[in-house]
Amino acid sequence: MIAQRIMYCDDGARADVDFIDDGLKMAVTWLPNGRTEILRAQRTGEEFRGDQSRAVVAGGAIAFMRRGKISVCHRTPEKR
């Protein structure tokens, strides 16, 4: 695993996002009780695709498209 983030989405959803392997795979679990879906990108900078979802990473945000709806999610602020 390269990184793990809890993401808070503009629509109120939360997702546990793990970047794995070489960063071209993302494991997404919608909290609190969602299934984990693996999304893959062909190259750095391209969108991630899974069976049910797609995602684009930009800065500290991820835009997910699931079931025809777009959710923009942001990283949890770091605690100091």
C-alpha positions in Angstrom: 0.0 0.0 0.0 1.3 3.4 -1.0 -1.2 5.6 0.9 -4.5 5.4 2.7 -7.0 8.3 3.0 -10.4 8.8 4.4 -12.2 11.1 1.9 -15.2 13.4 2.7 -17.4 14.0 -0.3 -19.5 17.1 -1.1 -22.7 14.9 -1.1 -22.0 13.8 2.5 -20.6 10.4 1.6 -17.3 9.1 3.0 -14.8 6.7 1.4 -11.7 4.8 2.5 -9.3 5.0 -0.4 -6.1 2.9 -0.5 -3.6 3.4 -3.3 -1.8 0.1 -3.8 0.9 -1.5 -5.9 2.5 1.2 -8.0 -0.2 3.7 -7.5 -2.1 2.6 -10.5 -4.6 0.7 -8.4 -7.1 2.2 -6.0 -9.2 0.2 -3.5 -12.3 2.2 -2.6 -14.7 1.3 0.3 -17.7 3.5 0.8 -18.3 3.9 4.5 -19.7 2.7 6.7 -20.8 -0.6 5.1 -19.9 -0.5 1.4 -18.1 -3.2 -0.5 -14.5 -2.6 -1.7 -14.0 -2.0 -5.4 -10.7 -2.0 -7.1 -10.2 0.7 -9.7 -7.2 0.6 -12.1 -5.5 3.2 -14.3 -3.4 2.3 -17.3 -0.9 5.1 -16.8 -0.2 7.9 -14.3 -2.6 10.8 -14.8 -5.3 8.7 -16.5 -8.7 7.9 -14.9 -9.2 4.9 -12.7 -11.8 2.4 -13.9 -13.6 -0.4 -12.1 -16.7 -2.6 -12.7 -19.1 0.0 -11.2 -17.1 3.2 -10.8 -14.6 5.6 -12.4 -12.4 8.1 -10.7 -10.1 11.1 -11.5 -7.5 12.3 -9.1 -6.7 16.0 -9.1 -4.6 17.5 -6.3 -6.1 16.5 -3.0 -9.5 15.7 -4.5 -11.0 12.7 -6.3 -14.0 12.9 -8.5 -15.9 9.6 -8.5 -18.6 8.6 -11.0 -20.9 5.9 -9.7 -24.4 4.9 -10.9 -24.4 8.0 -13.2 -23.7 10.4 -10.4 -20.5 12.4 -9.7 -19.2 12.8 -6.2 -16.2 15.1 -5.5 -14.3 14.0 -2.4 -11.6 15.7 -0.5 -8.8 14.4 1.8 -9.4 14.5 5.5 -7.5 17.4 7.0 -4.2 16.3 8.7 -4.3 16.6 12.5 -1.4 18.5 14.1 
